[in-house]
C-alpha cells in the first residue's frame, strides 16, 4: 500500500458490514491497483475493504514501510449486523463452511499498468475515487499526505509520533483514526515558523480578529498552504528552508516539553487546537531564539516567562 493511502480508518461497524456482505454473497466494489514498471503493485482504492477482511481473518500484512503488521481491528468481533444473527462472533468461531465462504470470496480488481500508461497519475485517481464514500477533506494532511514531497511528509510524521503522548490536536485512541489532525498541526506550525524565519512576520498567514470579549485567530488561507507544499518538489531551495522549519518546530516542541517537565500528562493541559496554539507559537518561536542565546539550561524556565 502506497504512502498516499491514508491511515486505517474503517470502524468495527463498517468492517462488520463488509464481512456481512461477503457472507450474503453481495459483490463489493472493485479494487483499483497500479502496477509499476518494477512489478510492484500499489493499492490505489480499496485499502479499507482489504484491511477489514485481513483484520477479521487475524492475518498480518506488509505496510508501506515494508514491515509485517496487524490491523488495528485485528481479530475483531462482528458488531451491528442488520441481517445475519452473528453479532459478537469472530472468524475463529465460524464453522469451516462459513470460513471457506470468506476465503473463497472473489473481489474484482482493476489493474492499471505503468508500462501501458506513461501519463497516468496514481495520486490523481486516488483522490478522484475517494470523493465518496470516505472523502478526503480539502487542504488537510490527509490530502497533503497524498500529494506532497515524501521527505517533507515523512519528517512531519516522525516528529508527530515522537511527542504524540502529550503534544496533540486530537488524542490518538486505539481503533480510531485521528484523521492525521496531529500531523496537520505540526505542518501548520512549521509553516508559521517558515514565514517567521523568511519574512520575520506571520501577518500574511495568520489573521487576528478582535471580538467583544476576546481576540480570535485563524489561518487566513489554508489553500495557500496546499499551494506552497505542492510546489516544494519543484523548488529545491524552498524545500530546504521548509525542512529546516520542520526541524525548528521539533526543537520548539522539545523545548516546550522541557518547560513543563513533570506536568505533561495524557489528561492534563496539552490538548491543543490550531488557532490558540498558533498565536502562542509565533511568540514562543521568538522567545525560544532569544532564550537559547542567554539561558543554556532551558529546564529552569517557567511558563510565566513566555509572552502571552
N, C-alpha and C positions, 0 to 999 in steps of 0.2 A: 504494500500500500504506500503510495507516494506521500511525500511530506505535505502536498497541498490538501490532502484529506484532513478533515477536522478531527478533534478528539472524539472518542467513542461517546455518543450522547443518547443512545436509544434507551428508554426506560424499560423496566421489567414488564410494564403493561403492554408496551408496543412490541417488545420482543416476544411476549407470550402470544400476542395476536398473530405474529408471523408464524410461530410454531403451530398454532391452531389452524391457520390457513393451509399449512403443509399437510396436517392430519386430515383435513377436509378435502384435500386434493385441489385446492384453489391455486391457480397459477400466480406466481409472483412476478413483478416487473423484471425485465431482463437486466443483467449485469453488464455494464459497459467497461471494456478492457482495452487498454492501449498497449500494443506490443511494440517495444522499442527495437531499434536496429540490432542491439546486443542480445536480443531474445528475452529480455526481462519483461514481464507483464505487469502493468500497473492497473489497479482498480480505480477507474475514474468515477463510477457511480455504482453504488450497491454495497458500500462498506458496512452500513448499519445492518443490512439483511444478512450479510455473511457473518458478521460478528455475533449476531443474535443466534444463529444456528451453531456456530463454533462454541459459544458460551453454553448453550443448552446441552451440547454433547460433552462439555467438560474438557475440550481439547485446547492445545496450545496453537499459536500461530506466530509467524515471523513478522515483526513490526517493521516500521520504516528505518530503524537503526540496525536491522538485520539480527535482532535478538529474539529468542523464543520467549513468549509471554502469554499470560492468560487474560481473558476478557475481564473487565471489572464486574461483569454479571455472571462470572463462571459458575456453572452448575446451579443456575437459578431455578426456582420452583415456579410453575405456571401460576399466573395471577390475573384475575379479571376476565376470564374467558366468557364469551357471550353464548356459545352454543354447546361445546363439549363439557362434560362434567369431569374435568381433570385439574381443577384448581388445587394448588398445593403439591402437585406431583412434579418430579424432575425426571430426567432421562433414564436414570438407573432404575426407577420404579415402573417403567413401561414394560409391557410384555415384549418378547422378541419380535412379534409381528408388528407392533407399533414402532419399535426401534427401526426395523427394516423399512418401514414406510417413510421415515425421515431420511435414512441413509440412501434410499433409492430415489428420493425426490429429485426431479430434474429442474434446474433453473436455466432458462435460456441466457446465452451470453452473446454480446455483440463485440467483436474484436476489430479494432482499428489498427492497422499495421503502419508503422512509421515509414517503412520501405516504400509503401504504395501511396503515402500521403505526406509528402515532404512539407507542405504548408499547414498541416494540421496542428492545432493548438489544444493539447490535452487540458490545460488550465481553463481555457475559454469554454470548452464543452462542459467541464466540471461545474463551472459557475452557472451556465445556462440550465443544465439538468437539475441543479439544486435550488432553483427558484421555488420549487414545491417538491415534496411535502415538508422538507426541512430547510427553509430558506436561510441563506446567509445574509446577515444584516450588512447593509452598505457601510463603508468606512469603519469597519470593525476589524479586530485582529484575526477573526475567522476568515475575513476576506483578504487581509494582508498576508496571512499565512499561505494563501493560495497563489499569490502573485509577486511578492516582494523578494528581493535577493536573499538567497539561503544564508549567507554569512550574517546578515542583519537579523533574520528571523531566529536562527539558532542561538545567537548571542543573547537575544531578548528572552528566549525560553530558558536558557541556562541561568540567567540572573534571576528570573522569576522563581524558578524551582529552589534556588539557594535560600531564599528568605520567605517562602510561602507560608511557613508556620506562624508568622506574625505580621508580615507586610503584604496585605492583600486588599483587593477591592471587593471580591466575593470569595467567601470561605470555600475551600475545596472539601467536599464531602464524598466519601466513598460511594460509588454507584451513581453519583450525579455529576453532571457536567457544569463547569463554571463558564462555559462558552468562551473561554480564553479571555475573560474580562481582566484577569490579573496581568496577562501578557500585554493587554491593551493599555493598562495603567502604566506599566514600565515604558512602553513605546511612547506614550504621550509625555511622560516626564522627561524622557530622553530628547524628545522633540523640543520641549521647553528649554532644556539645557543647551541644545544646539543653537537655538535663537539667542539665548543669553550669551553664549560664547562668541557667536559670529557677529551679532548686531548689538550686543550689550543692552538688549531690551526685549521684552516679551509683548510689547504693545500691539504688534501685528497679529499675534496668535491668540492672546488671552484677553477677553473682554471683562471689565469690571463695571458693575451696574449698581447704582445707589438706589436702595429701596427705603421705605419709611422707617424701618426698624433694623436694617442690616445692609451689608454690601454683598451682592452675589457675584459670581463669576462663571464663565464658561469658555470653552474653546470656541473661538469665533467661527471657524470654518473647518470641520473635520475632513471634508472632502479635499482640502488643501494638504492635509497630512497624507491622504491617499496619493495625491498627485506627486508630492515630494518623494514618498517612499518608492513609488513605481518607477521613478526616473533614476534611482541610485545606481542601478546596474549599467546605466549609460554615462554616468558622471562619476568617475573614479575618485576625484578629489573630494566631492561632496560626500561620497560614501565613506571615505576615510575619516572625514570630520564627524560624520554621524556615528560611526563605530566608536570613535573616541568619546562622543557624547554618551553612548550607551555605557562605556566603561566608567565614565564620570558618574553616571547615575548609579551604577553599582557601588562606587565608593561612597556616594551620598547616602545610600540605603544602609550600608555597613556603619557609617558614621552616625546616622540617625539611630541605629540599633544600639550603638555603644553609649549614647547619651541616656538611654533608658534601660541599660543592662540590669537584669534582675526584675524588671517590671513588664516585660513583654510576654504576655500570656494569651492563649487562644481566646479566652473570654474577656480579654482586657480592652485596652484603649485603642488598638490599631486596626479596626475595621475601616479601611479608608475608602472614600469616594472621590472621584476625579476632581470635581470643582473645588472643594475646600483644600485638598492637598496640593492642587496646582498653584494656588496663591502662596501657600507656605513654602512650596518648593522653590519658587522664584526668589524669595527672601533667603531661604535656607542655603541655596546654592552660593549666593554671595557671602553669606555668613561663614560657610564652610571654607571658601577660598581664603578669607581673611584669617580665620582661626588657625588654619594649617601653618600660617606663617609665624604666629606668635605663641601658640599653645601646642607643644609637642605631644602632650598626653590628653587626647580629646575626652577620655573617660571621666575626667574630673569636672566636665561641664554639666550644667543643669539646663533644664528646659527653659527656665526664665531668661537664659542668655539669647534665645532665638528670637529674632524680630517678629512681632505679631502684626 
